[in-house]
Amino acid sequence: MILDGLTQAIGNTPLIKIESLSELTGCNILGKAEFMNPGGSVKDRAALWMVKEAETNGTLIKNGTVVEGTAGNTGIGLAHVCNNKGYDCIIYMPDNQSEEKVSLLKTLGAEVRVVPTVPYADEANYQKQAGRYAKTIENAIWANQFDNTANRLAHYETTGPEIWEQTNKKIDGFVCAVGSGGTLSGISKYLKECSEKIQIGLADPEGSSLFNYYTKGELFSEGSSISEGIGQGRITKNLELAVIDDCFQISDRDALPLIFDLFQNEGLCMGGSTGINIAGAI
């Protein structure tokens, strides 16, 4: 197979059976290998769809600029897509993220602006700063991954159908954590349209407000987590449309050993969000 450019390499990732945990639980636990996307994460899909939508509606044209506020992976995906398509990329990032993400974004050619970490309600929040700055540049867009439903559409049109076909239409449940909400929202909508019997779960790290929202009807958080890029304190436009049957609060104490288990038993070197996702699946 010969692909016409980097963007065609985004998606169509395989499912990998987690042998040790499948044996432990008596279930087939499968991981979607999103690390095989060019930017190394599921966020490549959202990045591509948001840029494509802006191109289609004419808000982003040749030699334009993409501005985004991100904890890292969406920015990495956008940097790859922008390089491929000839756009400049400016990333606002909170200062509680790893230095490795900042270094990688700079290596990819993005301009990175690290700002103090403050709640979304604060006008100095990294997302709001990105949105304001984009308005000051000619031929620029704010990708706005949290409330831009092109994010959700990427997973409704690609990830969900891939999972359905790869499981021979016999999937019983899907679970993942939420950052922007696009992945869970798009996949849940597609799978529920395929079969109402499929159960959709949200794996929420401590420190996020979503577990309490979906179980008690209130947005408030408890505890904290070392995981980056997941967890949420509000209901985003993408998350508004998610179909969720069950919600699990996952502690670092539960998730971290699973990351080491995946490496030692499966040869898979994964990050914190994967540990949360796998704990949710179990």
VMD Tcl script that draws the C-alpha trace (Angstrom):
set ca {
  {0.00 0.00 0.00}
  {1.29 3.44 -0.98}
  {-0.25 6.41 0.85}
  {-0.51 9.88 -0.63}
  {1.01 11.88 2.21}
  {1.15 11.78 6.00}
  {-2.53 12.50 6.62}
  {-3.56 9.27 4.90}
  {-1.56 7.38 7.52}
  {-3.89 8.64 10.25}
  {-6.40 6.02 11.40}
  {-6.98 2.38 10.46}
  {-5.05 1.32 13.55}
  {-5.31 -2.33 14.66}
  {-6.86 -3.78 17.79}
  {-4.40 -5.59 20.02}
  {-5.59 -8.28 22.41}
  {-4.17 -7.81 25.91}
  {-3.43 -11.49 26.58}
  {-2.55 -11.32 30.28}
  {-5.55 -9.20 31.28}
  {-7.93 -11.13 29.04}
  {-6.88 -14.31 30.84}
  {-7.20 -12.61 34.22}
  {-10.75 -11.39 33.58}
  {-12.09 -14.15 31.34}
  {-12.93 -11.52 28.72}
  {-11.31 -10.41 25.50}
  {-9.79 -7.05 26.40}
  {-8.68 -5.27 23.24}
  {-6.68 -2.06 22.93}
  {-7.00 0.26 19.92}
  {-3.39 0.89 18.91}
  {-3.65 4.65 18.43}
  {0.07 5.00 19.14}
  {0.51 3.83 15.54}
  {-0.81 7.15 14.21}
  {1.99 9.44 12.87}
  {1.80 11.73 15.91}
  {1.63 8.81 18.32}
  {-1.88 9.26 19.71}
  {-5.62 9.18 19.06}
  {-5.55 12.99 18.83}
  {-4.18 12.83 15.28}
  {-7.71 12.02 14.13}
  {-9.27 15.08 15.75}
  {-6.43 17.29 14.52}
  {-6.95 16.23 10.92}
  {-10.74 16.56 11.03}
  {-10.63 20.03 12.59}
  {-8.20 21.27 9.95}
  {-10.19 19.65 7.13}
  {-13.42 21.27 8.36}
  {-11.75 24.70 8.46}
  {-10.47 24.18 4.92}
  {-13.91 23.11 3.72}
  {-15.71 26.11 5.20}
  {-13.03 28.51 4.00}
  {-11.83 29.78 7.37}
  {-8.35 28.34 6.75}
  {-6.64 28.90 3.42}
  {-3.10 28.63 2.01}
  {-0.29 29.82 4.33}
  {-2.71 30.07 7.27}
  {-2.13 29.54 10.98}
  {-3.68 27.03 13.38}
  {-3.80 28.10 17.03}
  {-4.79 25.72 19.82}
  {-4.78 25.33 23.57}
  {-3.79 21.77 24.45}
  {-2.17 19.63 27.11}
  {0.04 18.16 24.40}
  {-1.20 15.36 22.16}
  {-3.68 17.41 20.13}
  {-0.91 19.95 19.60}
  {1.44 17.22 18.44}
  {-1.20 15.96 16.00}
  {-1.85 19.49 14.74}
  {1.87 20.16 14.28}
  {2.18 17.07 12.08}
  {-0.91 17.95 10.04}
  {0.12 21.59 9.69}
  {3.60 20.59 8.52}
  {2.05 18.31 5.92}
  {-0.37 20.98 4.70}
  {1.86 24.04 4.93}
  {0.29 25.88 7.86}
  {1.93 27.56 10.84}
  {1.06 26.13 14.25}
  {0.91 28.00 17.57}
  {0.25 26.06 20.76}
  {-0.79 27.39 24.17}
  {-0.03 24.86 26.90}
  {-0.52 24.92 30.69}
  {2.67 24.78 32.73}
  {1.72 21.53 34.49}
  {2.57 19.39 31.46}
  {5.77 17.45 30.81}
  {8.85 19.11 29.36}
  {9.05 16.29 26.82}
  {5.80 17.42 25.17}
  {7.02 21.00 24.93}
  {10.34 19.86 23.44}
  {8.64 17.63 20.89}
  {6.26 20.39 19.78}
  {9.19 22.75 19.27}
  {11.08 20.07 17.36}
  {8.04 19.70 15.10}
  {8.23 23.42 14.35}
  {5.31 24.64 16.44}
  {5.54 27.88 18.40}
  {4.82 26.91 22.01}
  {3.52 29.37 24.58}
  {3.53 27.90 28.09}
  {1.14 29.77 30.41}
  {0.18 29.42 34.09}
  {-2.29 26.66 34.91}
  {-5.64 28.17 35.91}
  {-9.25 26.86 35.79}
  {-11.34 27.17 32.65}
  {-13.46 29.84 34.32}
  {-10.40 32.12 34.49}
  {-9.86 34.34 31.43}
  {-6.15 33.47 31.61}
  {-6.91 29.78 30.96}
  {-4.73 28.40 28.16}
  {-7.72 27.55 25.95}
  {-9.20 31.03 26.22}
  {-5.84 32.65 25.54}
  {-5.51 30.56 22.38}
  {-8.99 31.60 21.22}
  {-8.32 35.31 21.78}
  {-4.94 35.23 20.07}
  {-6.30 33.48 16.97}
  {-8.69 36.41 16.45}
  {-5.75 38.80 16.18}
  {-4.15 36.98 13.22}
  {-5.30 37.18 9.64}
  {-6.07 33.80 8.03}
  {-5.97 31.89 11.31}
  {-8.26 29.52 13.18}
  {-8.60 28.47 16.78}
  {-8.95 24.69 16.55}
  {-10.98 24.65 19.81}
  {-10.83 20.87 20.27}
  {-13.09 20.88 23.33}
  {-16.10 22.51 21.68}
  {-15.39 21.93 17.98}
  {-17.56 18.93 17.10}
  {-15.37 18.08 14.11}
  {-13.38 16.31 16.86}
  {-16.36 14.09 17.64}
  {-17.11 13.58 13.94}
  {-13.61 12.18 13.37}
  {-14.39 9.27 15.68}
  {-17.94 8.80 14.45}
  {-16.65 8.49 10.88}
  {-13.44 6.53 11.50}
  {-12.68 5.07 14.95}
  {-16.16 3.76 15.67}
  {-16.58 2.00 12.30}
  {-13.08 0.55 12.55}
  {-13.83 -0.99 15.97}
  {-17.16 -2.39 14.77}
  {-15.60 -4.07 11.74}
  {-12.43 -5.23 13.52}
  {-14.50 -7.06 16.16}
  {-16.61 -8.72 13.44}
  {-19.58 -6.74 14.79}
  {-19.46 -8.66 18.09}
  {-18.24 -6.02 20.53}
  {-19.91 -5.99 23.97}
  {-18.52 -2.77 25.39}
  {-16.21 0.19 24.90}
  {-14.53 2.30 27.58}
  {-12.10 5.21 27.59}
  {-11.18 8.34 29.52}
  {-12.24 11.84 28.50}
  {-10.23 14.96 27.78}
  {-12.14 16.92 25.17}
  {-14.82 14.23 24.97}
  {-14.57 13.72 21.21}
  {-13.31 10.14 21.26}
  {-15.93 8.76 23.64}
  {-18.73 10.82 22.11}
  {-18.09 9.88 18.49}
  {-17.41 6.21 19.16}
  {-20.36 5.82 21.54}
  {-22.80 7.34 19.05}
  {-21.62 5.08 16.23}
  {-21.58 1.87 18.27}
  {-24.99 2.55 19.82}
  {-26.40 3.00 16.32}
  {-24.95 -0.41 15.46}
  {-26.40 -2.09 18.57}
  {-28.13 -0.67 21.64}
  {-26.79 -3.66 23.60}
  {-23.21 -2.35 23.44}
  {-22.31 -0.83 26.81}
  {-20.34 2.41 26.91}
  {-18.16 3.24 29.90}
  {-16.29 6.34 31.02}
  {-13.03 5.78 32.93}
  {-12.41 8.95 34.92}
  {-9.19 9.73 36.81}
  {-9.35 11.18 40.30}
  {-9.23 14.95 40.17}
  {-11.73 15.04 37.31}
  {-15.36 16.09 37.84}
  {-17.05 13.75 35.40}
  {-17.50 10.72 37.65}
  {-19.51 12.80 40.10}
  {-21.44 14.45 37.28}
  {-22.59 11.18 35.72}
  {-23.24 9.39 39.02}
  {-24.51 12.24 41.23}
  {-25.50 14.96 38.78}
  {-22.95 17.48 40.08}
  {-19.67 18.74 38.67}
  {-17.14 18.50 41.48}
  {-13.79 16.80 41.82}
  {-12.07 14.73 44.48}
  {-8.42 13.71 44.75}
  {-5.81 14.13 42.02}
  {-3.96 12.17 39.34}
  {-0.57 12.27 37.66}
  {-2.23 11.51 34.30}
  {-1.93 14.28 31.71}
  {-4.47 15.32 29.10}
  {-7.48 13.49 30.55}
  {-10.11 14.45 33.08}
  {-12.49 17.37 32.77}
  {-14.17 19.98 34.93}
  {-16.98 20.91 32.54}
  {-19.28 19.40 29.94}
  {-17.78 20.31 26.57}
  {-19.77 20.57 23.34}
  {-18.25 17.25 22.28}
  {-19.09 15.57 25.57}
  {-22.70 16.81 25.53}
  {-23.47 14.22 22.86}
  {-21.77 11.23 24.48}
  {-23.86 8.16 25.27}
  {-22.62 6.75 28.60}
  {-24.04 3.70 30.38}
  {-21.57 3.46 33.26}
  {-18.84 5.52 34.86}
  {-15.80 4.39 36.85}
  {-13.50 6.50 38.99}
  {-9.94 5.22 38.60}
  {-7.15 6.02 41.05}
  {-3.47 6.21 40.13}
  {-3.01 3.33 42.58}
  {-5.18 1.17 40.31}
  {-3.88 2.46 36.98}
  {-0.11 2.67 37.43}
  {0.57 -1.05 38.04}
  {-1.29 -1.82 34.82}
  {1.12 0.36 32.82}
  {4.04 -1.74 34.10}
  {2.07 -4.96 33.50}
  {1.50 -3.96 29.86}
  {5.20 -3.36 29.36}
  {6.45 -6.45 31.19}
  {3.80 -8.89 29.94}
  {2.84 -7.50 26.54}
  {5.82 -5.41 25.43}
  {3.60 -2.33 25.18}
  {5.13 0.89 26.52}
  {2.13 3.08 27.25}
  {1.30 6.22 29.24}
  {-1.00 7.23 32.07}
  {-4.21 7.53 30.08}
  {-3.79 3.96 28.84}
  {-3.55 2.79 32.45}
  {-6.83 4.58 33.22}
  {-8.47 3.08 30.12}
  {-7.33 -0.47 30.89}
  {-8.47 -0.18 34.52}
  {-11.86 0.94 33.22}
  {-12.02 -2.05 30.88}
  {-11.26 -4.43 33.75}
}
mol new
graphics top color blue
foreach p $ca { graphics top sphere $p radius 0.5 }
foreach p [lrange $ca 0 end-1] q [lrange $ca 1 end] { graphics top cylinder $p $q radius 0.2 }
display resetview
